[in-house]
């Protein structure tokens, strides 16, 4: 009896502590509040994906959290981007990728204003997002050069189809296709929505959302119902911490199957898809009369592993590329910003200068 009483007291105090944490570190309810405290974020990271979506999603993109509007392949914000050059010496560059690609395209015109930028970016965009953005944009511009950005850290997520599954902590709602290889050909499965408005429509329609869950379970390697679907346990701070731990374990397992400190597993589905995507990008760009270039961003501490994984494709298909490891050694922490994985501004400028040299060399070869 005494043992049972002790257990009940322990349970009581655990529940009390849980309630106190929820009250003291309650996450801001306003989706426009993007600056929660460290502890508010810490105790909320483990909320289910749908729990996070409930917080950030309102009836319109404008009234929702900023991240609801970001990263979509179909977006009105791209309508204002240049589609062609107007001066004889101008060069239009179309770029697609993660934030490192944006840092590059912001630096290029600072060096030479002849270069016009048509840039598509999604936070943490994996390679299949970059390629899908390029494909989606085909025929809508007359660019001289097309560049896709690929980051070491996001190669494993090439088998995901949305920021909701690829990045559990942030749960970005944007979507992108799932590519597979069958009979040595690149096949594609398209998600049911590509823009913020359609996402909101699906999210608030339970029948459509169940449909989408089913699609994810069939096509998205990162989909995990335990992490994705909301439940009453979302209200428990302790349970949220346990779910976060599970998400980190799953993320680590996904990554280890593709990448370790020895380099990439070349037999993995992810590397096979990545190489096929790079070749397909180069082939289709050349078919459209556009110079293809791959921007290889080697993550901090990853050596030149991404460059080595892609080198055989570059050499076999004569694909121009810029690999950051030459200018920004991945094992040198001084070339990275302290607060994120971006390069320091001076290195972005060096990379932009090198990219301009590659572009000018390829244009000269074509002429």
VOFIMI-12411 format. One line per 3 residues: their letters; for each residue x, y, z of C-alpha. Coordinates in pm, 1 decimal. Last residue first. Example, Ala and Ser with C-alpha at 12.3 -4.5 7.8 and 13.67 -1.06 7.14 Angstrom:
REM VOFIMI-12411
SA = 1367.0/-106.0/714.0 | 1230.0/-450.0/780.0
//
This chain:
REM VOFIMI-12411
XXX = 2957.9/3173.4/-7840.7 | 2883.0/2869.5/-7623.6 | 3239.4/2852.7/-7493.4
XXX = 3234.4/3225.3/-7413.1 | 2905.1/3182.0/-7223.4 | 3058.7/2892.9/-7025.0
XXX = 3366.7/3098.8/-6930.0 | 3153.3/3399.4/-6833.3 | 2933.7/3180.7/-6611.8
XXX = 3232.6/3013.3/-6445.4 | 3400.4/3349.5/-6379.0 | 3073.1/3488.1/-6237.0
XXX = 3052.2/3186.3/-6005.0 | 3403.6/3260.1/-5878.1 | 3310.3/3619.8/-5799.8
XXX = 2992.2/3501.9/-5624.5 | 3194.0/3254.7/-5414.5 | 3434.6/3530.3/-5314.4
XXX = 3142.3/3759.0/-5225.1 | 2978.8/3485.4/-5018.9 | 3315.7/3442.8/-4846.3
XXX = 3321.2/3810.7/-4745.3 | 2964.3/3781.2/-4615.7 | 3042.8/3493.9/-4371.5
XXX = 2909.8/3161.6/-4494.8 | 2570.9/3040.0/-4380.5 | 2526.3/2746.7/-4140.1
XXX = 2369.4/2952.4/-3862.2 | 2439.9/3181.1/-3563.0 | 2820.7/3173.1/-3564.6
XXX = 2851.5/3260.6/-3933.2 | 3077.3/3025.8/-4125.1 | 3424.3/3081.4/-4278.0
XXX = 3587.3/3086.7/-3932.5 | 3470.7/2731.2/-3855.0 | 3734.5/2585.3/-4092.2
XXX = 3651.5/2216.7/-4147.3 | 3420.1/2290.9/-4439.9 | 3698.6/2477.2/-4626.2
XXX = 3522.4/2779.6/-4781.5 | 3690.4/2873.7/-5111.7 | 3768.0/2521.3/-5240.4
XXX = 3494.8/2354.0/-5033.6 | 3225.2/2569.5/-5196.6 | 3187.5/2351.5/-5504.8
XXX = 3103.4/2544.7/-5818.8 | 2975.5/2339.4/-6109.5 | 2976.3/2305.0/-6487.3
XXX = 2837.5/1973.2/-6616.9 | 3056.3/1778.6/-6861.7 | 2823.2/1476.2/-6849.0
XXX = 3063.0/1205.8/-6727.2 | 3274.5/1455.6/-6531.6 | 2989.4/1621.5/-6345.3
XXX = 2816.9/1290.2/-6277.1 | 3138.7/1133.3/-6141.2 | 3200.4/1444.7/-5924.4
XXX = 2862.2/1431.3/-5751.5 | 2952.3/1211.5/-5454.6 | 3295.8/1372.9/-5430.5
XXX = 3144.0/1722.7/-5416.4 | 2907.0/1610.7/-5142.8 | 3192.4/1459.1/-4941.7
XXX = 3414.5/1769.0/-4959.8 | 3456.1/1788.7/-4583.2 | 3136.7/1762.1/-4379.9
XXX = 3234.6/1979.3/-4080.9 | 3024.9/2276.3/-4195.0 | 2813.9/2183.1/-4496.0
XXX = 2952.6/2154.3/-4850.3 | 2739.9/2369.8/-5078.9 | 2756.2/2243.0/-5438.2
XXX = 2614.2/2502.5/-5679.1 | 2532.5/2313.6/-6000.0 | 2547.4/2502.4/-6330.2
XXX = 2330.0/2452.1/-6639.0 | 2370.8/2686.0/-6941.9 | 2033.8/2736.9/-7109.7
XXX = 1944.3/2653.2/-7471.6 | 1624.2/2474.2/-7367.6 | 1775.1/2132.1/-7445.7
XXX = 2078.0/2239.1/-7245.6 | 1856.4/2303.3/-6945.7 | 1683.4/1965.5/-6991.0
XXX = 2009.2/1768.5/-7000.1 | 2169.2/1953.5/-6708.9 | 1865.7/1911.2/-6482.6
XXX = 1826.6/1545.3/-6578.6 | 2192.7/1478.8/-6492.3 | 2161.8/1649.8/-6153.8
XXX = 1832.5/1470.7/-6079.1 | 1977.6/1130.2/-6169.0 | 2275.0/1190.2/-5940.3
XXX = 2047.2/1286.8/-5654.3 | 1817.7/988.5/-5710.5 | 2107.5/739.3/-5689.6
XXX = 2243.0/929.2/-5388.5 | 1908.5/903.8/-5205.9 | 1843.2/540.8/-5293.5
XXX = 2165.9/447.3/-5119.2 | 2440.2/259.3/-5305.9 | 2673.8/558.5/-5296.5
XXX = 2658.9/574.4/-4918.0 | 2789.8/925.8/-4865.9 | 3105.0/1013.1/-4674.6
XXX = 3322.4/869.0/-4398.7 | 3161.9/1096.1/-4137.4 | 2833.3/924.3/-4220.3
XXX = 2568.2/980.4/-4490.2 | 2276.7/793.5/-4643.9 | 2162.7/527.5/-4397.5
XXX = 2314.2/735.6/-4118.2 | 2087.7/1028.5/-4210.4 | 1760.0/839.0/-4183.5
XXX = 1870.1/686.8/-3851.8 | 1971.1/1025.7/-3712.2 | 1639.4/1180.6/-3814.8
XXX = 1450.5/894.3/-3650.4 | 1645.0/940.0/-3325.8 | 1594.2/1316.8/-3333.0
XXX = 1219.7/1269.0/-3387.8 | 1200.8/1021.4/-3098.1 | 1372.5/1272.0/-2867.9
XXX = 1122.7/1536.7/-2979.3 | 837.7/1296.6/-2900.7 | 975.2/1241.5/-2551.7
XXX = 1005.0/1616.9/-2491.7 | 646.7/1666.1/-2612.7 | 537.6/1393.0/-2372.1
XXX = 695.1/1579.8/-2083.1 | 531.4/1910.7/-2184.7 | 188.2/1743.1/-2205.0
XXX = -75.8/1919.6/-2416.8 | 37.2/1739.6/-2733.3 | -72.1/1422.3/-2551.3
XXX = -429.2/1504.8/-2653.1 | -333.9/1403.7/-3007.4 | -195.3/1550.9/-3330.9
XXX = -62.9/1339.9/-3616.6 | 283.8/1391.0/-3762.2 | 538.2/1255.8/-3515.7
XXX = 353.8/933.3/-3434.7 | 228.2/908.4/-3794.3 | 585.9/909.6/-3925.0
XXX = 639.5/1044.0/-4277.8 | 1008.6/1073.6/-4361.5 | 1004.9/824.7/-4650.3
XXX = 720.2/1017.9/-4815.4 | 529.9/840.8/-5094.4 | 270.2/599.4/-4954.8
XXX = 233.7/739.0/-4600.8 | 233.0/1090.4/-4744.5 | -51.4/1011.0/-4984.9
XXX = -252.4/860.8/-4695.8 | -198.0/1174.0/-4486.8 | -311.1/1378.7/-4787.2
XXX = -635.5/1187.7/-4815.9 | -691.1/1235.0/-4443.6 | -640.2/1608.6/-4504.6
XXX = -896.2/1605.5/-4784.7 | -1158.7/1444.6/-4560.2 | -1070.0/1668.8/-4267.3
XXX = -1108.4/1990.4/-4469.5 | -932.6/2269.6/-4277.6 | -582.9/2150.3/-4369.9
XXX = -675.2/2087.6/-4732.2 | -800.8/2442.1/-4791.2 | -503.7/2582.6/-4598.9
XXX = -266.5/2388.6/-4825.6 | -451.2/2514.0/-5132.1 | -399.0/2875.6/-5024.3
XXX = -33.2/2818.2/-4936.4 | 62.7/2671.2/-5275.1 | 164.8/2338.4/-5426.6
XXX = -115.8/2095.1/-5340.2 | -193.9/1727.3/-5407.0 | 170.6/1611.4/-5394.3
XXX = 320.7/1494.6/-5725.5 | 481.3/1153.9/-5771.0 | 777.5/1155.2/-6013.0
XXX = 978.9/901.9/-6209.1 | 1341.3/941.1/-6315.4 | 1438.5/660.5/-6551.8
XXX = 1689.2/379.6/-6504.6 | 1408.2/121.8/-6524.8 | 1249.2/291.9/-6223.4
XXX = 1417.6/564.5/-6019.8 | 1215.2/766.6/-5772.6 | 1132.8/1133.9/-5728.0
XXX = 888.0/1265.2/-5470.0 | 749.8/1606.9/-5557.4 | 757.1/1924.0/-5342.5
XXX = 555.2/2071.9/-5057.3 | 563.6/2380.4/-4833.9 | 416.8/2338.9/-4482.6
XXX = 738.7/2418.4/-4290.3 | 736.2/2189.0/-3986.3 | 1001.2/2382.8/-3790.6
XXX = 1113.8/2115.5/-3542.8 | 1009.7/1823.2/-3765.8 | 1206.8/1933.7/-4071.1
XXX = 1169.6/1681.1/-4354.0 | 815.9/1580.4/-4256.0 | 640.1/1917.8/-4257.3
XXX = 899.0/2063.6/-4495.6 | 735.6/1847.8/-4760.0 | 800.1/1557.2/-4995.9
XXX = 1075.9/1355.2/-4825.7 | 1306.4/1117.7/-5017.8 | 1553.8/1397.8/-5099.7
XXX = 1567.1/1456.9/-4723.9 | 1897.9/1264.6/-4702.2 | 2062.1/1529.8/-4927.9
XXX = 1967.3/1811.9/-4690.4 | 2287.7/1837.0/-4487.1 | 2522.0/1832.3/-4786.6
XXX = 2351.1/2129.7/-4955.3 | 2250.7/2143.5/-5324.1 | 2184.3/2466.2/-5514.8
XXX = 2045.6/2467.9/-5868.1 | 2174.3/2719.5/-6122.7 | 2019.5/2810.1/-6458.3
XXX = 2201.9/3039.1/-6703.4 | 2095.9/3247.8/-7004.1 | 1742.6/3288.0/-6874.6
XXX = 1451.2/3328.2/-7112.9 | 1162.8/3286.1/-6871.5 | 837.3/3099.3/-6808.2
XXX = 920.3/2793.2/-7019.6 | 1068.8/2603.8/-6727.1 | 976.7/2747.3/-6386.7
XXX = 812.9/2430.9/-6251.1 | 1115.1/2225.5/-6362.4 | 1358.9/2459.2/-6184.2
XXX = 1144.4/2459.0/-5870.9 | 1124.2/2077.6/-5889.8 | 1504.8/2055.2/-5913.0
XXX = 1556.3/2277.1/-5611.0 | 1282.1/2098.5/-5414.3 | 1434.6/1759.6/-5503.2
XXX = 1773.2/1881.9/-5377.8 | 1643.3/1960.3/-5026.2 | 1529.1/2316.3/-4945.1
XXX = 1631.6/2417.4/-4593.6 | 1427.7/2738.4/-4614.2 | 1285.2/2763.3/-4965.9
XXX = 1427.4/2982.6/-5243.0 | 1353.1/3076.9/-5605.4 | 1569.6/3346.4/-5766.6
XXX = 1553.2/3522.9/-6102.9 | 1858.2/3746.9/-6087.3 | 1990.9/3991.4/-6343.8
XXX = 2367.9/4003.9/-6396.6 | 2503.6/4316.1/-6563.5 | 2520.2/4473.6/-6216.4
XXX = 2856.1/4308.5/-6149.2 | 3003.0/4257.4/-5803.3 | 2699.0/4358.8/-5596.9
XXX = 2486.1/4181.7/-5860.0 | 2644.4/3844.4/-5761.1 | 2616.2/3880.2/-5380.9
XXX = 2235.6/3855.4/-5349.2 | 2235.8/3552.7/-5579.0 | 2491.6/3374.7/-5362.0
XXX = 2313.2/3446.8/-5032.6 | 1993.3/3319.5/-5198.0 | 2170.0/2996.3/-5289.9
XXX = 2278.1/2957.4/-4927.7 | 1909.9/3001.9/-4833.2 | 1808.4/2681.7/-5014.3
XXX = 1768.9/2626.2/-5386.2 | 1681.2/2753.7/-5731.8 | 1865.1/3016.1/-5936.1
XXX = 1773.5/3167.0/-6274.9 | 2049.8/3390.8/-6411.7 | 1977.3/3657.1/-6672.4
XXX = 2284.6/3809.9/-6835.5 | 2291.6/4171.2/-6954.1 | 2530.1/4294.1/-7224.8
XXX = 2264.9/4355.4/-7490.4 | 2014.7/4523.2/-7259.2 | 1655.1/4414.6/-7193.3
XXX = 1715.4/4069.5/-7042.6 | 1435.8/3822.1/-6989.1 | 1189.2/3692.3/-6730.3
XXX = 1266.6/3925.7/-6440.6 | 1093.5/3840.4/-6109.7 | 764.6/4011.3/-6021.6
XXX = 554.4/3700.5/-6084.0 | 766.2/3500.8/-5835.5 | 579.8/3655.5/-5542.5
XXX = 256.3/3504.2/-5674.1 | 360.4/3160.4/-5549.3 | 351.0/2804.7/-5683.5
XXX = 664.5/2622.8/-5574.3 | 587.9/2714.1/-5214.8 | 887.7/2794.5/-4994.2
XXX = 732.0/3050.3/-4761.5 | 370.4/3149.6/-4704.6 | 301.6/2926.4/-4402.4
XXX = 638.7/3031.5/-4252.9 | 503.7/3384.4/-4201.0 | 239.3/3263.4/-3948.9
XXX = -117.8/3283.1/-4078.8 | -336.1/3592.4/-4128.8 | -195.7/3664.7/-4475.8
XXX = -200.6/3298.1/-4581.0 | -575.4/3290.1/-4511.9 | -802.3/3097.2/-4272.7
XXX = -532.1/3057.4/-4008.2 | -236.3/2820.4/-3980.7 | 59.7/2864.7/-3744.8
XXX = -74.4/2712.7/-3422.6 | -276.5/2437.3/-3586.7 | 26.0/2356.1/-3803.4
XXX = 240.3/2308.5/-3493.6 | -11.7/2060.4/-3353.7 | -28.9/1892.9/-3695.2
XXX = 348.2/1841.5/-3683.5 | 321.5/1704.1/-3332.1 | 457.9/1916.3/-3046.0
XXX = 812.5/1812.9/-2961.3 | 964.7/2153.4/-3032.2 | 726.5/2316.9/-2781.7
XXX = 925.4/2284.9/-2457.9 | 1242.2/2419.6/-2618.8 | 1062.4/2697.5/-2805.4
XXX = 910.9/2845.1/-2488.8 | 1245.3/2786.3/-2315.6 | 1438.9/2987.0/-2575.1
XXX = 1186.3/3270.7/-2572.8 | 937.3/3308.3/-2857.6 | 1027.6/3549.7/-3140.9
XXX = 804.6/3471.4/-3439.6 | 486.9/3624.1/-3298.0 | 269.4/3645.0/-3610.1
XXX = 105.7/3313.7/-3521.0 | -27.3/3474.6/-3197.8 | -66.8/3198.9/-2939.1
XXX = 278.5/3249.4/-2788.7 | 409.0/2918.7/-2642.0 | 336.0/2875.7/-2274.2
XXX = 655.6/2862.3/-2071.8 | 527.7/2928.7/-1719.7 | 182.5/2775.4/-1773.6
XXX = 289.8/2465.5/-1964.4 | 586.7/2414.8/-1731.8 | 358.7/2444.2/-1425.9
XXX = 116.7/2189.4/-1571.4 | 397.9/1938.4/-1633.7 | 535.8/1997.3/-1282.1
XXX = 190.7/1926.5/-1136.5 | 147.7/1615.2/-1350.7 | 488.5/1490.2/-1236.8
XXX = 399.1/1576.9/-878.6 | 77.8/1372.7/-891.9 | 249.8/1079.6/-1063.9
XXX = 517.9/1073.7/-791.9 | 249.8/1095.4/-521.8 | 61.8/806.7/-682.0
XXX = 379.7/596.9/-693.4 | 449.2/667.9/-326.6 | 93.1/574.1/-235.7
XXX = 124.5/248.6/-429.8 | 449.7/170.0/-249.2 | 286.7/234.6/88.8
X = 0.0/0.0/0.0
//
